[in-house]
Amino acid sequence: MARYRGPVEKIERRLGVDLGLKGERRLAGKSALLKRPYAPGQHGQRRAKISDYGLQLREKQKAKFLYGISEKQMRRVYKEAAASEGNTGSIMIQLLERRLDNVVYRMGFATTRSFARQLTTHGHVMVDGKRVNIPSYRVKAGQKIEIREKTKNNPQVVRAVELTAQTGIVDWVDVDKEKKFGIFTRIPEREEISIPVEERLIVELYSK
């Protein structure tokens, strides 16, 4: 499946949750979801009963759009989590959180995961001093993530740092906002990861 490139705010309205897809508009309290908290289209305000399968599918869509991954990538992450010891759903979310583009976003160097992915694929991100251009790269505890020197003054990066300084960043990264680098200090527990996704339903969907 190709990556979705349409209007992202319509996705948030359809799914009924803030997935952080619009960045600065969301941080400024101007997202379409806040203004029109119902699904798009002429029948958007109607309440429809959703089947169990529909609920499971919706949670999978939330996770895919939230982390910006394809169906193939999502299924691969699920299979890896299912083959690991522990709670499959929790491990799945932890694996997604360790994606390089997500860590760049969590460190506050981008207002959206989409821009963080763009920074990564264009070679503006370094891991332990080496350029890495693979968004799905799995970050390990203790690794240093840095924006390349020539990109540190990029207006979008500077603006992202300013905005996230007001909203705060997660506890499992240690960031030097002036020098534009951070340390992924540890893998977070599922309870610490605040996302509007019920991974239990995703596991139920894939395990059928």
Secondary structure, 3 states (H helix, E strand, C coil): CCCCCCCHHHHHHHHCCCCCCCCHHHHCCCCHHHHCCCCCCCCCCCCCCCCHHHHHHHHHHHHHHHHCCCHHHHHHHHHHHHCCCCCHHHHHHHHHHCEHHHHHHHCCCCCCHHHHHHHHHCCCEEECCEECCCCCCECCCCCEEEECHHHCCCHHHHHHHHHHHHHCCCCCEEEECCCCEEEECCCCCHHHCCCCCCHHHHHHHHCC
